[in-house]
């Protein structure tokens, strides 16, 4: 048997901690300090909780655009010469998730490309969660008219470009009927079941102390360390656990740890 200690939440870093797999634990407890506002425990037995949950994936930032010299030939790419490759272009990007979902488009950038040069789009890089595996490029001739582009002959419409790889409009502007999603379609909500509050604002002290909130469940609760509680479930089985804090109240660095033993 091996003991495990994990930091489930540091509220200065994120509103919600990451999901922790506890399916092989034979026993565990949760200890939170500097509790304020609403801090709660979410549990899940959904096997896809870390796959289909992407609510935290934000849209890419406005793309960085540049004009680069047009090549005469580039390997298997035909001789350069499309007349619809220069002018003013408006560009937005979306992220693509491993399961095929797509975020809403990010902010727009625009650039004027002179004749004899071509549009290059710098890759957006990884999203903050490291979930996205690709991105799509949408281009329009006027602001807000962006549609999906293919650009490279070996990239089909909708398949996206790998995160980290730049995109170049080799074949000129190619209008399509595919507009970027107006809302995120990246995946389902990354939520489990709200089991109980480690601390609930306005609930009244559970131990008679002058604390401003109270724990709904705990084997130990008091006002030390800015309010703290320990929850130790017994004879309960869960696959996933995470801690979430309502960041409308953020005067303390709330921290919550998982202590357990896996078999």
N, C-alpha and C positions, 0 to 999 in steps of 0.2 A: 504494500500500500504506500502511495506517495502523496505527501501533502502538497497543496498548491495554494499560492497567494497571487491574486491578480487584482490590478486596479481596474474596476469596471467603469468608473466615471471620474473625470476631473472637469468640473463645470466651466473652468476657464478655457478649456480646449474645445469643448463641444457640448451642445444641449443634450445629446443622446450618446451614451457609450455604445461601443460595438457589441454585437451579439457574441456571447461566450458559450461554447459547446460544453455542456455539463452532463452529457448522457452517460458517461462512465463514472460519475461520482457516486460514491457510496454514502457520502454525507457532506454537507456544506453549510455555511452561514454567510450572511451579508452584514457588513459593518459600515455605517455611514457617519461622517462627521461634518461639522459646519453646515448643518441642514437648515434650509430656509425655503420660503415659498412652497412650492409643491415638488416633491421628489418621489418618484414612484418606481416600482419593480414591474417589469414586463416579462412574461413567460411565454414560451411557445413550444409546441411539439410538431410544428409544421416542418417537414424535412427540407422545404425549399425556402425557409425564412431568409437565408443569406443569398439566395439566388434571385428570387423574384422581387426582392425589396430594393428599390432604387430611388426612393423619394428624396434622398440626400444628394443625388447627382444633379449638380447645377448645369445650366447651359454654358457652352464655351464663351469666353470673352470675345469682344469684337476682334476679328482676324487682322493680322498684320499682312499688308499687301505690298507688293513691289513689282516693278517692271524689269524684266531680264531680256538679254539679247536673244533673238530667235535663232535657233540652230538651222543650218542648211539641211542636215539629216541628223537623226538621233537613233542609231541602231535600226530597228524595224519601223521606226516612225517615218511616215512619208515626208518628202521635201516640204519645207515650211512654205506656207503661202495663203492661208485662209484670210479673206478680206474682212471677216467678222471677228478678228482677234484683237482689234484695237478700238479705242473709244473709252468712254467712261463706264465703269462697271461697279455695281453695288453687290456686296458679298455678305452672307451670313453663314454661320456654321452650326451644326448640331452634333452631339455625341451619340454613339451607338453602343449599346450594352451587349454583353456576351450572348444574351438570349434573344437578340434581334430588336429590342426596343430602341426608341429614339427620343432624345430630349427635345424640348422646344428650341427654336433657333435663338442664338445669342444676339447681341447687339450688332448693328450693321456698320461696315466700313465701306469706303469707296475710293476709287483711284482712276486716273486717266492714263491709259496706255497709248503711247505713240506708235505710229506705223513702224513695222519692222521689229517690234518687241512684243513680249507676251506676258500675261498676268501670272504671277506666282503667289501662292498662298502659303504662309508659314504654318506648320502644324500647330494645333492648339496645345499639344502636350497632354499629359494625364489629367483627369479631373481630380478633385481633392480627395475622393475616396479610393482612387485607383481602380475603379470598376470599368470605365469605358474602354473598349477595345478598338474603336474606330471613330471616324467622323465623316460627315457628309458636307459637301460644298454646294451652296445655293447662290446663284448669281442672277442679277437682273440688270436691265438697261436703264431702269429708273428706280428711285428709292421705294422699297417695299414691294417690288415686283419679282423678288428672287424665286427661281425654280431650280430644281436639282440638275447638276451638271455631271458629265462623265469624265471629260478632260483627257484621261489617259486611255488609250485603246484597250488596255488589259483590265480596266476597272469598269464593270458593268453598272448601270444605274441602280442605285439603292444598296449596293454591296459595301460602299464606304471605303475610306482610305485608312490604313492602319495608323493608330495614334503614334505620333512621332515622325511620320513620313510627310514631306511637303507635297503640295499639289500644284500642278502647272497646267494652264489652259492651252495645251498643245494643239487641239483641234478647233480652236476658236469657240465662240459663244454658241451653245447648243440648247435652244429652248426646249423645255419639256412641260408636261402638265402636272409635275410633281412639286407641290409647294411644301415648305417646311411645316411641321406640326405647330399648331397655335398653342397647344398645351403639351406638357411632357407625356410621352408614351413610353418612357424608359422602363417601366415595370410597375408592379403592384406596390401598395403601401408597405413600407418596411416597419410593420408594427406587429406586436404580439398581443396577448391578453394582459390588460392592466390588472395585476393581481391584488395590489394594495399600495398604499402610500407609505414610504419610509418616513415622510414628513408632509403634513398637509397644513397649509396656511389657514389660520383662523379656526382650526378644529378644537383649540383649547388644550392646555397641557394635560398629558396623560398621567404625570407623576406629581402633580401639585406644584411644580416649579413655575416661575414666571415666564417660561418660554412662550413664544408666540404661536407655536403650532404643536402638533402631536403626531405620533406614529400610530398607524392603524393596527399594526401587528409588530410584536417584538418581545424578546425575552428580557431585553434590557433597554430602557429608554431614559435619558435624562438630558440636562442642559449643558453638560460639559462639552468642550470643543465646539462651542457654538451650536449645540444641539446635536445629539448623536443617538443612534439606535442600532441594535443588533437583532437580526432576524435569523432564526435557526429552524428551518422547517424539519418536520419529522415525518417519515413514511410517505413522502411525496416524491413523485418522479417527474422530471422535466428534461427536455433536450436542450433548450436554449434559455438564456437569461440575459437581460440588459437593464440598465438604469437610465432613467430620463429625468431631467430637471426642467421646470418651467423657467426659462431665462428672462421672464419679465421681472424677476427678482434676482439680482446678481450682485450682491454686496459682499458675498463670502465665496471662498473657494471650496465648494462642496466636493468632497471626495468619498467614494464608496468602493470598498474592497470586497472581493470574494475569497473566502477561506474554505478549503475543502480537502477531501481525500479521495483520490481515484483508485479504483481497484484493478 
